[in-house]
Amino acid sequence: MIIHKLTNVASRLGTKVTVVALCVFTAYGLALVEHQARLTLAAVKAFSKMQPSVELKLAQPPFVSELSPNLLILGKIKKKTSKKPIFDEKSNNYDSIIEKVARQHQVSPALVKAVIQAESRFNQGLISSQGAVGLMQVLPSTARSMGVSAPYEPIQNITAGVRFLKILLIEFGDDEHLALAAYNCGPEAIKRYGYSVPPFNQTKRFVNQVMRYYQSYIDS
């Protein structure tokens, strides 16, 4: 009966429609299967509007995880979603500079790109309300302490930012979370809060954002 219903729905919605029926015959009996079928039928109608062409497939529960992610399971539509954030295409313009400077200072190029993405979205002309400038949002005083005289210029800006980030990584035992927090709010705040990420919303948001971008750049 269930297969008959599913087949009828498939024929109405198109020549090729994906339907997944989890035929679970347990102590709950056919009532559970009927419930699952109703959910699946409802989902097929919604799914057909988004995914017009896939094949009919029936699955037993143990094999569900091996099937395509675009399946209807208990009336829910699982769609593939990218885990990668949408990066600004301008990032490609600085790849060679980032790679060279990062390698010189033994910092992950992916981490440097993640910091730039979070700080400026690769807008080299950006100036913050605190006076931080350029791609890595370096303060002029920090740039001078890193031996950089023109922090607006992309190469010098990245050089200053990477040097500063390297110093922080060394100071905090290569703990990337602490180094990033210090990059955002200063190393003294980290020490003041017992060598942990301070409870500042902006800092916590920055660290989480950079780490998410960092993983995405590693995976890409």
Secondary structure as GFF3:
##gff-version 3
##sequence-region A 1 220
A	DSSP	alpha_helix	2	13	.	.	.	ID=ss1
A	DSSP	alpha_helix	30	50	.	.	.	ID=ss2
A	DSSP	three_ten_helix	61	66	.	.	.	ID=ss3
A	DSSP	beta_strand	72	73	.	.	.	ID=ss4
A	DSSP	beta_strand	76	77	.	.	.	ID=ss5
A	DSSP	three_ten_helix	89	94	.	.	.	ID=ss6
A	DSSP	alpha_helix	95	104	.	.	.	ID=ss7
A	DSSP	alpha_helix	109	119	.	.	.	ID=ss8
A	DSSP	alpha_helix	140	145	.	.	.	ID=ss9
A	DSSP	alpha_helix	154	171	.	.	.	ID=ss10
A	DSSP	alpha_helix	176	185	.	.	.	ID=ss11
A	DSSP	alpha_helix	187	192	.	.	.	ID=ss12
A	DSSP	alpha_helix	201	219	.	.	.	ID=ss13
###
